[in-house]
Amino acid sequence: MRKPAEGVWNIVRFNWHFYALAAGTVSLLLVAAGLHSGVRPYALALVALISVPVVVSLLVSYYVYDYSGLYSFNWLTIEEASIPATIVNIHAGFDETSQLLHEKYPPGNPAGF
């Protein structure tokens, strides 16, 4: 069973340096906006240009990986007559799905691993 927001947390954990860079840049821009009123509109515009895509990306990732039920595999239905003898799971190195597929189609099942 996946924990709440586990998908988003994995994205942040694997790409932490990008989020740290964005947070540091936004912090510096906010300091600059507070110190110099002449640069305030430009600094705040840059803060929005950095923050909005980051937040939207994380919200979309939350929807896809944590809210949508993607990892419940309810969308993956195999009719009994067409169950393959082997299931091949191709992933990019961070495997979150093999165990879930293994639980849905255990080894004793004709569709097992």
Secondary structure in CASP SS format (residue, H / E / C, confidence):
PFRMAT SS
TARGET T0000
AUTHOR 0000-0000-0000
METHOD secondary structure of the structure
MODEL  1
M C 1.00
R C 1.00
K C 1.00
P C 1.00
A C 1.00
E H 1.00
G H 1.00
V H 1.00
W H 1.00
N H 1.00
I H 1.00
V H 1.00
R H 1.00
F H 1.00
N C 1.00
W H 1.00
H H 1.00
F H 1.00
Y H 1.00
A H 1.00
L H 1.00
A H 1.00
A H 1.00
G H 1.00
T H 1.00
V H 1.00
S H 1.00
L H 1.00
L H 1.00
L H 1.00
V H 1.00
A H 1.00
A H 1.00
G H 1.00
L H 1.00
H C 1.00
S C 1.00
G C 1.00
V C 1.00
R H 1.00
P H 1.00
Y H 1.00
A H 1.00
L H 1.00
A H 1.00
L H 1.00
V H 1.00
A H 1.00
L H 1.00
I H 1.00
S H 1.00
V H 1.00
P H 1.00
V H 1.00
V H 1.00
V H 1.00
S H 1.00
L H 1.00
L H 1.00
V H 1.00
S H 1.00
Y H 1.00
Y H 1.00
V H 1.00
Y H 1.00
D H 1.00
Y H 1.00
S C 1.00
G C 1.00
L H 1.00
Y H 1.00
S H 1.00
F C 1.00
N C 1.00
W C 1.00
L C 1.00
T C 1.00
I C 1.00
E C 1.00
E H 1.00
A H 1.00
S H 1.00
I C 1.00
P C 1.00
A C 1.00
T C 1.00
I C 1.00
V C 1.00
N C 1.00
I C 1.00
H C 1.00
A C 1.00
G C 1.00
F C 1.00
D C 1.00
E C 1.00
T C 1.00
S H 1.00
Q H 1.00
L H 1.00
L H 1.00
H H 1.00
E H 1.00
K H 1.00
Y C 1.00
P C 1.00
P C 1.00
G C 1.00
N C 1.00
P C 1.00
A C 1.00
G C 1.00
F C 1.00
END
